[in-house]
């Protein structure tokens, strides 16, 4: 818990500071006066941090030294702007002093609950196979030419993995702390609760909390492991909610609605249609002849995208991997074209298979148990709202003419994301946030009235129930893991349970506690004499081989992994050091 606490403090300081720097620069250069709350500032800071982090990654490893430099920069900034800092502190303190003890508990309990929940890491295949290793490559080296030749999934180059590298705190705790996506979720939850309380418990805001609850208990597994899906999903749901609750906000929060959608693209490709929001704002600025503002707002996300493209080319040889159709670079480290083709087909086929499974379980429900009913309901959520949404939209167009026109622009965006998702690989986890945003969109239309309706008693009960549910989930999850992995019985090679007070309990340690797992990593000599490890360690007994976060560097053989297209034997080094990169033989 100590490691998670320290990481959250470090992330908050960096993101809130970088966000404030960005807002201040924008307001001064463009002569604007846009004001942002803590959640918006936090998310803007997350995106703005990508610029210096990406630049330094071309020459330096992204580790604790970069984090220290960022923290020093933040401290210096607040020393220079001491009065501004004190104003912010007073505002935050004032907002909390007006809360009742119950309202304070509703804020605090979910935060503590999520901290407890993510103590126990889960065995998500992608996380164990390459996420944790990719984070270590970012920590140990500057961006490595042809890194994708070792494991083609490194070429996805999600900026989530780059950000996670500087906040892993490995130098302090000896292993990575993976808590970034959960802190983003906490920021969104706190904003939602604040909206509910400040609105007097308005119905549409209460419904948003229920939707977020549904998202948590549907995709909660991704919170306790590294996940390139979690942040795009959480933030996209937040974006849609803000646009619905404040449909005119793109006019007075231009910085936020231009930068966030485009920056999310560098976390997950499926989210690219959200960029329509950014494009809409930029076009309006040009039409209004606000050229200076339009230029700066176009420049910042262009830099984020440009740096990400450069990192893509360095790691894979492609502008975007696995989009092999865009093949404009001739470099010796480029991944073979068949790897990109196979991976693109694999993503699509996996998505189709996942969608078919959802449809099959809807058509053939197992309603004789609670778990069967729960699965049927969850699968129905993925499909039914999208199919029903046109009817609700037509009804609203006819009966609710008072709704802001931007409400229907949001619907176009939702359909665009879902369309791209279906075309590129319709696995529900890729756009879980958007799928739940569609549910919220329908609820918003159905419950919208000319005058906002408030339900103080119902709202108080539901927000309190949410806090209690989060607390129950964290405790029951801990008990479940404690019993499932037989942690009550000390084992020779297993980690003591008391260690959770200091750091997270890795999934590999949970497996060791069952005495069903032993490490098996075979050293493999590369052409330059460097050693890379070949994993023979499964994610579960008799399961697929994965690398975990150590030993490093590690990969699996093509013969052991059906989804691997390039074997380590077909790869050679480009120089004497691993930093020089890899290329096909």
N, C-alpha and C positions, 0 to 999 in steps of 0.2 A: 504493500500500500504506500510505503514511503516513496518508492520509485515512481509510481503513478502520480503521486502528489507533486513531486519535484518536476516531473515532465510536464504536467499540466500548468504549473506555475511558469516554467520556461516558455512553453508554447504561448500562454496568455500574454506574457510580457512582450514577446517578440511580435506576435500578430496584432495586438492592440496598439503597440507603438508604431509598427510599420503602417498599419491602417491609418493612424492619426497623421503620420508624416505624409502619406499619400493624399488624404483629404485636404490637409493644410496647403500642400503644394498646388493641388488642383484649384482650390478656391482662390489662391493668390494669383496664379498664372492666368486663370480664366475669368477672374473677377466675379466669382460665384460666391454663394453663401449657403452651400449645402451642409446640412447637419445630419449626423448619423448617431444612432444608438450603439451600445456595446456590441451587439451581435453583428450588425452590418460592418462596423469598424473592424471587428475580429476577422470576418470573412474577406474584407478588402485587404487586410494585412496579410492574410494567408496567400492571396494571389500576388500581392506586391512583393512579398518575400521571395517569390520565385525568380524575380529578375536578378538581384545580386547573387542568389544561390546558384542559378543556372550559369551565370558568368564565371563565378569562381570555380564551378565544377569542371571547366575546361582545363584548368591548371592545378587545382587542389582537390584533395578528397573532401567530401561533404561530411564532416564529423564534428566532434566537440569543439575543435578549434574555431570552426566557422560559427558554431553556436555562440561561443564566447565572444567572438568579434561582433556578432549581432547584438548580444546582450549589452556589451559596452557601448555600442552605437546608440542603443535605446536609452540607456542611462544618461549618456551625454545629451541626447535630445531633450529628455525631460528636465535635466538641469538647466539647459538653455531656456526652455519654456516652462519654468517653474510655476508661474502664475496660472498658465493654462492647465497644468497638471492639477493644481489645487482646486480649480473650478470643477474639473471632472470629478475629483474625489468628493467634493461637496455634493454634487448632483447625485452621485451613486449612493452616498451615505443618506441623503435626504429621501431617496426613493425607498430605501430599506426601512427607515425609521417610521414610515407611514404604514408599514405592514403589521398586521395582527400576528400574534404567536402562531396561529393556525396557518396563515398565509406564508409565514417564514418557513414553517415546517414543510409546506407543499413545495417550496423551492429546494430545500436542503435534502430532503429524503431521496428524491430521484438521483441527485448528484452522488450521494454516498452509496446508493444502491448500485448505480452503474460502475462505480469504482470497485465494489465488492464483486460484481458479476464478472468483470474482465480480469480479475485475478487469475481465474482458471482459463487458460488458453485452450482453444478447441482445435481439432484436427482437420482443418480445411485444406484440401489437397494442394491448391495453387499456392497457398501461404507456405506450406511445408516444402513444396517442390522448388519454388523459385523466388517468391516474394522476399523471404528472409535472407536468402543468399544475395538477391539483387540489392537489397538494402546494404548488405555488407560490402558489395562491390562499390557502392556509392561512398561508403565510409572509408574504405581502404585505398581507393584509387580515384584519380580524376577520371572523367568519362573515357572509357576504353574503346579504341577503334575495333570494330568487329566483334564486340563482346557477344553479340547474338549467335555467333558461330559455336560458342560453348553451349548455350541453351537459347534457342530461338525466341523464347518468351521474354527474355531480357530486352528484346527489341521493341516490345510494346511501350517501354519507357514512360510509364505513368508517373506524372509529377508527384503523386502521392508517395511513391517509394523514395523519391529524392528528398521530399520534406521529412519523411520518417527517419531518414538517415541522420539528420542533425539533431533529432530529438530522441534518439534511441538510448542515450546515456550509457552506452556500453562501457565507456572508460571508467565510469563510477561503479556500476553494478556487475560488470563482467559478462552481461548478456543484454540483448535488446529489450527496450520497453516499448510496447506497441499500443499507444493510447490516443493517437491523434484523432482518429475518426470518432471516438467516443466523446471527446471534448467538443467537437463540432456538433454532435447530437445534443449535448448538454446546452450549448449556446442556443440552439433552436428551441429546445424544450423550455428554457428559461424565458425566452422571448414570447413564446406562446402563452405561458402562465401569466406573464406580465400583461399581455394583451387582454387576457380574460379578466383579470382583476381590474385593470384600468378602465375597461369598457363597461364595468358593472355586470359582468357575466353575460355578455351578448352571445346569442345562440350560435352564430357561425364560428366564433372563436372557440367555443366549447367543443363544437364538432371537430375543429381542427385538432384539438388535443386527443380526441378519440381516434382520429385517423392516424396520428403519430403513434399512438399506442398500438394500433393494428400493425403499423410498419415495424415497430420494435419487436413484436412477438412473432412476426412472420420472417424477418430477416435478421433477428437478433444474433444468430450464430456468427454473422460476419463482423460483429462488434468485438468479439473476444479473440480475434486473429487479425493478421494483416488483411486488408481488403481494398482492392482498387475500385470496387463498386460502391462502398459505403458513403464516402464523401459526396460524389456526384449525385447519388440518390437522395441523401438527406438535404443537400443544398438545393437541388432542383425542386423538391417538394416545398421547401421554404420559399423559393423564388415564386412559384405558382401561387402559394398562399398569400404572399405580399401583394402580388398583382391583383388578386381577387379582393382582398380586404381593402386595398388602397389602389384602385384602378387608375388613378391619375398620378401615382407615384413616379412613373418614368419621366414625368415632366419636371419634378423637383428632386429626384435622386438619380440623375443621369449617370453619374460616375459609377454607382453601384450596378445599375442595370445594363451598362455597357461592358464593364470589366468582368463581372462574375460569370455570365454565361459563356464568354469566350474562353476564359481561363479554365472553366470546368472541362472544356474539350480536351485539354492536355492531361486530364485525369482519366477520362473515358470517352472514346470516340462516339459512342451511341448518343451522347448528349448534344451533339453539334447543332440540331435544329433550334436549341435554345438561343443560338446566336441570332435568330430572327428578331429577338427583343433588342439586341444591340444594334442591328441594322436599322430597325424602325426608328430608334432614337437618333442615330447618326444622320439618317435621311431627313428627319424633321429639323435637325440643327442646320443642315446645309440649306434647306428650303427657307429657313428663317434667317439665313445669312450670318449665323453664329459660327463663323469659320474657325476662329481661334479655339473655341470649345470643341468643335467637331474634330479638329486636327489633333488636339491633345488626347481626346477620348479615343480616337482611332490609333494613335501612336502607342499608348501604353499596352493595350492588349496585343497589338502587332508585335511589340518587343517580346512579350511573353510567348506568343506563338512562334516567332522567329527563332528564339533561343531553343525552344522545344524541337523545332524542325532540325536545327543544327545538331542537337544531341541525337535525334533519330538517325540522321545520316552517319554520324560517327559510330553509333552502336550497330547499325544494320546495313548502311549503304542506301537505304530508301528514305524518302521524305516522310512517309508514313508507312509503318509496317503493320499488317501484311498487305497493304494496298499496292500490289505489284504492278498494277496498271500505270502508276506514276513512277517511271523508272528513268531518271534523268541524270544520274551520277555514275561515273565510272571510277570506282576505287577498288583497290585490291582486296579489301576486307569485306566486300559486299556478300551478303548471304546468297547462296544459289537461288535462282528464281523458283525452282520447284518447292523450296521450303516455304516461301511466301504463299505460293499457290495452294499447297497442301494445308497450311495453317488457316488460310481464309476459308477453304472448303470445310475444314474441321470445325471451325467456330460456327459456321452456318448449320452444319449437320447436327452438332450438339444442341444448338438452339432449337432446331426443328424437333429433335428427339424430346427435349424438355417440354416444348409446347404440346407435342402429341401426348406425352405422359399426363400433362394437366388435363387435356381434353378427355382422355380415356378415363381418368379418375372421376371426372364430372359425370360422364355418361354411365359409368359403372361404379356408383358410390357404394361404400361399405358403411352402412348406417347402423350397424349393430353394436357399435362401441363409441365412446366419446372421442377417441383418437380418429376413428373413421369419419365421424361427423365433422370434426375440426378440420381434417385434411380436405374434405369435400367443400367445406365453406371457404377455406383459404384458396383452393383452386378456382372456385367460382368467382372469387374476388378478382382474379387475374383476367378473366374473360368478360364476365357479365357487364361491368360498368361501361366498358368501351362499346359494347354492342347496344346498350341502352341509351348511351349519351346522345345520339342524334335526336331521339324522341324528346328528351328533356330540353335540348337546345331549341328545337322547333317550338315546343310549348312555351319556352321563355321568350322567344322572339315575338310570339303572338300575344301572350298575356302579360309580359313584364317589360314593357317598352321603356321603363324608367331606368333599366340597367345601363351602366356605362358601356360604350362601344368596345372598350378595351377588354371587357369580359369575353367577348366573342373572338377577339384576337388571341386570347389565351387558349381558346379551344383549338384554333388552327395550329398553334404551337404544339399542343398535346398530340394532336393527330399526326403532325410531322414527325415528332419523336417516335411515336408508336409505329409509323410507317417505315422509318429507317431501321428501327429495331427488328421489325418483321423481315425486312429485306436482308439485313446483315447477320441475323442470328437470334431468333426470338426466345432466348432464355429469360424467364421472368426476373432473375436476380440482376440482370444487366440494367433494367430500368424500373426496379421496384419502387423507387420514389415517384416516378411518373405514373405508374399504375395506381398508386394510392392517391396521387394528385388528381387523377380522373375521378376517383370516388369522391374526393373533396369537392371537385368542380360540380358534380351532380348535386351533392348536398347543398353547396352554396346556391345554386340556381333554385332548388326547391324551397329553401328556407329564406331566400331573399324577399324582403318586403320594403315598402316605401319607408317605413319607420323601423329602425332596428328594435328587435325584441330582446329584452333582458330577463334572465331567470336567475336571480341571486341564490335562492335556496338550492335549486337543481345544480347550478354551477359550482357552488361550494361543495356539495356532496360529491359531484363527479371529479372535481380536482383533488379532493381529499382521497377519494377512492383510487385515483391514478397514483398518487404518492404511496398509498398503502400497497397497491398492486406491485409497484416497482420494488418496494421493500420486501414483499413476500417473494417475488421472483428471485431477487438476489440471494435471500436466505435459503430458499428451497433449492436453488441451483447449486449453492455451495454444499448443502447436505447431500444432494444427488451425486455430485462429483466425489465427495468424501466417501460415500458408500460404494459407488460404482467402481472406483479405482482402489478400493481397500486401503485408504490412506490411514486408517486407524491402526493398522499393523505395520510397525517400522520394518523396512527392508534394508539389506546391506548397502545396496547401490542407489537407493532412492533418497530424495531430498526431504528433510523434515518439514512437516506441515507448517510449523511456526515460521518458516521462511517467507510465507505470504505477507507477513508484517513488513518485510523489506522489499520484496519484488514479486513479480508475477510468477505463477507456477506453470512452467512450460508444458506443452502437450507431451513432449518426449518423456519428461519426468513422471507424468501421469501413467504413461505406458510402462515405464520401468517399475512403478509401484505394483503393477499387476504381475510382474515377473514373467511377462509374455514377450518382452522386447529386449534385444541386445543390440548394441551398436555394431555395425559391420560396414566399414568404409575402407576400400582398397586404394592404396597410392598408385598413381599413374604418372609416369614421367613424360613431360612434353618435350618437344624437340630442342628447346633451349635449356633443358635440365630442370625446369621448375616442376613442382609437384601439384597435381590436382587430384582430388579424391573421387572415387567412383562409389556411389552409394549402393549398398545391398540391404539397406534398412527400410522396412515397410512402414507405411503410415498406420496400418493396423496389422495384426498377425496375418500373414499370408496375403497382404495387400500390395498395393503399388509401392515401388521404391521412391523415397523422397530424401531430400538433403538436410532438412531442418536448417538451423542457422550456423551449425558447425558440424564437422570441420569445414574450414574455408580455404580455398575454393572447392566447390563440389559440384558434380553433375551425375547424371545417370546414363547408362549405355542405351544405344538405340534398340538393342535386342531386348532390353528389359522394359521399354516404355513404348507402347504402340503409338503414342502421340508425339514421338520424337523422330525427326526426319533426317538428322545429320549426326552421325556418330563422332565421338571425340577422335577416333582414329583417322577421320577424314579432314581433321583440322590441324593446322600448324601455327606456330607463333610467328610474330612479325619482327621480333627483336629479342634482346637478352632478358628483358623484363616483361612481366605480365602487363605492365602499363603500356607497352608498345602495341599490345593487341593481338588479334587472331585473324586468320584468313583461311579460306578453304585450300586444301592441297591441290 
